[in-house]
Amino acid sequence: MKRAFRRFWLCPLFAAALYAQTDADRCTALKRLAIPDVEITSAALTPAGPVGRGGPMPEHCLVRGAIDKRIGFGGKSFAIGFEMRLPVKWERRFLFQGGGGMDGTVRPALGSASGANTNPALARGFAVVSTDAGHTGAPPMPEADASFALDQQARIDNAYRSIERVTQVSKQIAMQYYGEPWRRAYFDGCSNGGRQALMAAQRFPRDFDGIVSGAPAFRVTHAGIGSAWETQTFLSIAPKDDSGRPILSKAFSEADLKLVAEGVLKQCDALDGLADRLVMNTRACHFEPKTLQCAGAKEAGCLGRDQVTALDKVMGGPKNSRGEAIYSDWPWDPGIASPGWRALKLGTSPTPQANSIDVLLMLSGLKGYFMYPYDESFDPLKFDFDKDTPRVDDTAALQDPTSTDVETFIDHGGKMLLYHGMADPFFSALDTQRYYERLAKDNGGLEKAMSFARYFPVPGMNHCAGGPALDNFDALDAIVQWVENGKAPDSLTATGAQFPNVSRPLCAWPKHAQYNGTGPRDDAASFTCKE
């Protein structure tokens, strides 16, 4: 009795929140919650209503706050900002929503991080949290602002520490609001959020039961080098303005990229038993751009010799002067002609002022974050692939979750689902495939690895979503069913706006969807996962 009294006395706010008469009272009480080094800036009950993609959004308690506020390098203020949404009708599940870019902004904690889930986790009864990963980026693209990296602690928070701190605080908030802990914890992220998901499995292996890692930026430092390689290569063949400056977006026209896409389809579309403009048999797809080269000068309907050379160089991935790979090569996929591919690699600017995401985000990260020590005068477009590559090693050790040591995660019963668009221009699906193969090799082989981790290539899909693809699939439900009911996903049923009334199974690697030869061509049931 005495011990129980002391426990109550130490946690009066817990009792107040737990026994408050209304949901609004319980939510508002969180504003007064005392957690060391945590400031709750707002807590208010939010009524049910529509949500951006899928819904409706349920009635929930919206909490915002900051963790570990401090003054850092150059007198700049830092904190790990977060937002947590706690549904009134709770399924006792928690979801950490991964970020994107270099973070720097707190995205709405709806639980739609993967880009493929049309029914956000909040609408399914999950308590959801998101974070800026320890810094606030400057507009108009806070996720591209690398200035935080001048501060050592900010680099550490961005790399991995914010995951642990936000999870710890979220547990206390959930306990105060609901009066009981969550039963299961999940992490769902794409891009940098996919990198964070792998980081969670490797550095905090007991914190999460299920992890969804989409298009993981798990070698983002070397992908940044790849962006320099690509941009330099495309600029070398791009038409020039009257002042002799190259226009990046004009290295390939829309018609040029469509020509490449059609070439890939001609070579690879029917390898899955059906010509349907979806290259499902990704392993068997081998394409040579030289088959599209003009016999003479560049003309419509073929590629110039310099374009073929540039495509081979870009798709082969960055290499040093000894021919050693620095990052990954890329798969051939008809999604190369999609707006998402162009936006990242080439941009749309009609002037020499390039607006590709490679230039605006990746090269900013390479110069301001990935290369150490920082050099304000450095020009990423003059990156030397021999001399400058070692300058990313320190950041890579901090930022890149490339380890296959996940024994504690496995022993804890953790499950991991990876997916990656084959036409992703940001991070190579082949790099993710090879990571998965290493993960299997280092943990008892493929059969054993499939008991805790599965990888799903998504034909045609760009970065996290989009492209000529079936990019709508429910990875979150798949991981929940695996964790809670033991139903390992052999395939994910996928649909997409680009292919109305069409469904296909996305098969767990190394299998692909093969047409059975009979049955409706648009129905996933007419396909079987085969090696």
N, C-alpha and C positions, 0 to 999 in steps of 0.2 A: 504493500500500500504506500509506503513511504517513497519507494522508487518511482511508482507511477505518478505520485504527486510532484516529485521533482522534475520528471520528464515534462509534465504539463506546464509547470512553472517556467521552464526554460524555453517553451515554445508557445507563448500566448497567442501569437498571430496565427499559428497553425490551428489552434482551437477556434479562433474567431472566424477564420476562413471556412473551416470544416462545418461549423454549426450555424453559419449565417442563414437567414431565412430564405433569401432569394438568390438566384443565379447572379443577378446584378450586384448584390451585396458581396457575394463570394469573390466576384471578379474585382470589384473596386478595392477590396481588402488587400489585393496583391500589390497595390501601389505602396502600401505600408510595410511590405515584406522586407525584412532585414537579412541580407546575405552579404558577407564580407566582400568588399571590392566590387559590389554590384549596385547600380542605380536603376530602379524601375522608374522610367520617365512617364509612362502612362499605362493604364489598365481600365478597359471599359468593355461592357457587353455590347456586341455587335449583332443586330438583328439578322435573321435569315434573308437571303436575297440571291439574285443571279450572280454567277461568277464567270470570268472570261471564257474559259473553255470547259464546257460541261458544267453541270451543277445540279441542283441549286446549292448555294453556299449555306450551310446550316447556321443557326444561332451559335455564337461562340464568344469567348472572352479573348480580346485582342490585347496583348501585352507587348510593350516596347521597352528597351532598356540598353544599358551600356555596361560593359565589364572591363575592369582594370583600366580605368581612365588614368592618363598620365601625360606629362609633357616630354616629348622625345626630341630627336635630332633637330637642330635648328629652331628650337622653341615651338615646334608644331605639336598640336594636341592629337593624341591617339586614344582609341578605345575600341573594344570589340563590340560593335553594335549588333543588336539582334531584334527579331520580331518573333513572337510565339502566339499561335492561335489554338485555343483550347475549346473544342466543341462541347456544348452542354450535354449532348448525347454522345458519350465517349465509348469507344470500343477497347479501351485500355491498350491502345497501340500508339507508339511515338514514331514520328518520321523526321529525320534531319534532311532538309532540302538543300542540296548542293548549290553552289554559286556558278559564276561564269566569268569569262575574261580573267582579269586580275582582281575580280571582286570590286571592293570600293563602294558598294551600295547595298543596302538591305532590300532585297526583293520581297514582295508579298509572300508570306508563308502559307501558300495554298496547297503545296504538295504536288505541283505539276512540273517539277524540275526536269524530268527526263525528256520532255518535248514530245513523247509518244503517248503519254497517258492523257486521254480526253476526259477522264473522271478524276479530278484532283483528290488527293488523299484526305483533305479536310472534309470534303463531301462524303467520304466513306467512314468518317468517325475517328480519324487519326488526329492526335495533337501534333502540330507541325511547327518547326522552328526554322528560321533562316538567319543568315549573318552576313556582314560585310567583310568578315575575315580579319578585322583589326585595323581598318583604315577607311577614310572617306576620300574617294577619288573626285577630281575636279570635273565639272560639266564641260562640254556636252557628252563626253564619253568617259564616265568615271571608271568603267572597267578597263580603260586603256591608259589610265594615268599611273605611271610607274614611279612617281616621285616618292612614294612611301618607302621604297626600297633603300633609301639613304639611311633609314633607321633599322638597326640590326634586329631589335625586338619585333618590329613590324614585319620584317621578312620571315621571322620564325612564326609569328602569329598567322601570317598568310599561308605559309607552307603547311602547317599542321596543328599548331597549338590551339587555334581558335576552335577547332573541332572538339577537342577535349573540354575546353572551358565552357563552351555553349551547351554541350551535353550535360555537364555537371549542373549548371544553373537551371537548365530545363527540367532536370529531375526534381529539383527542389520546388520549382514553380508548380509542376504537375502535382506533387505531393500536397502542397498547400491548397491547391484549388480543388482537387478531387478527394483528398484524404486517403489516397492509396496510390501505389506505384504503378507504372505501366507493366504489362505482361511481356510485351515484345517491342523491341526497338529496331527500326529500319533506317537505312540511308539510301536516298535516291538522288542521283545527280548525273548530269551530262556535261561533257566538255571539261572545264575546270572542276565542275561538280563530280564528274566521273573520276577525275584525278583524286579529289578529296575522298571519294568512296573507297578507292584502293588504299589511300593513306589510312583511312579508318580501320580497314582490315589488317593492315600491316603494323600500325603503331598503337591502336586501341582495340586489340582483338577480342576483348570480352564485352565491349560496349554495345555491339550491334549483333542482332540475330540474323538479319538478312540485308544484303547489300545489292543495289542495282547500280551498275557503272556503265554509263553510255558514252560512246566516243571518248574514252578517257584520255585526257591530256597528260598521261603518265610520264611522257618524255618531252614535256613542253619546252624545256630549255633547248634541246636539240632540234625540235620542230621549229623553234625560232631561227636556228641556223638554216634550216630548210627553207624558211620564208625568204631569207637573204639570198639563198641560192636561186630560188625560183624568180624572184623579182629581178635580180641581176641578169638572169638568162633571158627573160622576156623583154627587158629593156634593151638588151643587145640586138634584138631583131625588130623592135617596134619602129614604126614610121616616126619621122621627126617633124616638128613644126618649123616655121620659117627661120627660127633662131637656132635650129639644129638640136633641139631638146626632144628626147624620145617621149612618145605618148603611150604609156603602159597599156591602156585599155585597147589600143588598136593593134597589139601584137597578133591577136586573133579576132576576126570578126565573128558575129553570131553565126553566119553561114559556115565559117571555117570549123567552129566547134560542133555545129550540127553535122557536118560532114564526118568528123571523128566519131560522134555518137552513132551515126548510121553505120559506119565501118565496124564498130564494136558489135552492134546488133547483128550485122550480116555474119560476122565471125562466130558469135557466141550465143545468140538468142535461142536457137533451137537445141542447144546442148542439153537442156532439161526436158526434151521431148515435145516441146511446144513453142512455136514462134508467137510470142505474145508481148514483145517489147520489154520483157523482164528477164534479166540474166540471172537465173536462180543457181545454175551450176557454176559458181564463181571460181572454183578450183581449176576447172578445165578451160577457163577463158584466157587465151593468149592472143594478143593483138600486136601487130607491127604497123606503126603509122607510115612507114615507108610505102605501104601498099596504096597510100593516098597521094603520093608525091607526083607533082606535075612532071611531064617528060621534059619540059623546057622551063620557060618563065612562068611565074605564078599567074594563074587564071582561075575563073570561077569553076567550081567542081573538082578542084584538087588543091593540095597544099604546096607552098613553096619549099624548096630544099632547106632553107634556114628555119622554117617553121617545123619541119619534120625533125631536124637536128635538135631544136629547142625542146620539142615535146619529149623526145627520147631522153634528153638530159634532165628535164624536170621530173618526169615520171620515174626515172631511175634513181632519184634521190641524191642528196648532196654527198660529195666525196672529196677527200683531200688529194693532193698531187700524187700520192701513192696508190690511188684508186680505192682507198679504204672508205667504207660507208660511214657517214657521220650521223645520219638519221636513217629513215626507211625509204624504200621504194613505194610505189602507189599502184593499186589495182586499176585495170581498165574497166570502165563502166559507162553506159550511155548517159548517166547523170552529169557527165562532163559538159554537156550543152545546156545545163540548167542555170537559171539566174544565180542560184546560191554558189555554184562553182565559180562563175565569173566574179561575183562580188568579192570573194576572198582572194583569188589569184590575180585578177586583172583589174577589177573595178570597172566603173562606167565613165570616168571623167574624160571629157573630150580634149582636155588640155594636159600639159606635162605635170600639172599638180595632181598626182595620183591619189585616188580615194579607195584603193583596194584595202580590205581588212588586213591583209599581209602587211601593208605599209602602216596603216593607222594603229593597229593593235600589236601584231606580232613583232614588228621591227622596233616599236616603242618598248615592248617588253625585253627584247634582246639587248637594246642599248641601255635601258634604265634599270633593269632588274637582273636579267640572266647573266650578263657579263660583269665580272668583278675583278678588280675594283672599278667603280663607276668612272666614266670619262665623258664629260659633257661635250667635248669636241668630236667624239667618235661618230663616224658616218657608217651606219649599217650597210649601206649600198656599196661600201668599199671593204666589207668583211673579207678577211683573208682566211681561207678554210684550212690552212696549215698553221699559221701563227696565232690566229684569234680563237680557234676552237677550244684550246685548253683553258681559256678564260671563263668558260661557263662551268667548269668542273665543280667549283665550290658550291655554286647555286644548285647544280644538278643533285649534289649529295643531299642538299636541304629540301629541295622542291619535288624531286621526281621519285614517286613510289614504285620503283622497279623491282623490288625484292619479291622473291617467291616464298619467303619464309612466313607462312601463315599457319603454322602448326597449332598454336593456341586458338586461333579463330576456328580451325577445323574441330579441335577437341571440345570447344565451347558449343559445337553444333551449328556454327555459322554456315550460311549458304550465300553464294555469290552468283549473280547473273550479269554477264557482260553483253552489250550489243554495240554494233558499229555499222554505220552506213558505208556501203562500198564506194559511193561517190562523195565521201566526205573530203573536202579540200583542205580542211584545217589540220587533221591528224589522220595518219594513214591507218586504214583498217587492217592492212598487212602487219603493221607494228603491233596492234592489239592481238591479232591472231598468233603472232610469234610469242608474245608474252604469255598467252594462254597455253601454248605448247610447252613453254619453259615451266610454267606453273604445274602442268601435268607431269612433265618429266621429273621435276624435283620433288614431287609429292606422291610417288608410287605409281606413276603411269596414268594414261588417259582414263581407264576404267575407274580407278580410284578417284581421280580428280573430278569425274562427272558426278561423284556422290556429294560434292560440295560446291562445284563451280561449273557453269556452262556458258558457252559463248555463241551468240547468234549474229551472223552477218546479215545485213539488210540491203538487198540489191536496190540500186538506184537512189538510195537515200543520201542526201547531203549531210550537213553537220547537225546531228541530233534530230532533224526532221527535214521535210521538204524534198524536192527533186522528183523525178519520174519514178515514184516508189510507192509501195504499200507501207506507209510510215505510221499507221495507227495500230498499235498493238498494246496489250496490257501487261507490261513488265512488272508492275507493282502487284497486281493480283497473282501473277505467276510466282513471285518470290514469297508472298504470303502463304499461298497454297503449299509451297515446298517446305517452308519453315514450320508451319502450324499443322499441316495435314500429311506431310511426307510425300507429296505428289511432285516429283521432280519433272520439270518441263522438258519433254522431248521436242516440242515445237510450240511456237506462239502463232495464233491465228492473226493475220494482218490484213487490213484494208487500207484504202488511201483515196484522197480526193482526185488524184490524177488518173485513177482507174475505177470509175463508178461501177458499183455492183460486182466487183471482183474481190475475191479473197484467196489467200495463199497461206500455207504454213511456212513460217520461218523456222528452219530446222537447226537444232543444236549441232555445232561443229563436231566432227568433220562432215556431217551429212548435208544434203541439199534437197530441195523439193523437186521431185521428178514426176512428170505427168504419167498417169497410169495407162494412158492410151485409150481409155474410155471414160465416159462421164462428162458432165458439164465442164467446159473449159474454164469457166469463171469461178468454180467452186473449189475451195480448199480441200474438200473431201475427195476430189479427183486426183490428188497428189499424194505421194508417199515419200517420206524422208529416206534417202538412200545415200550411200557413199559412192 
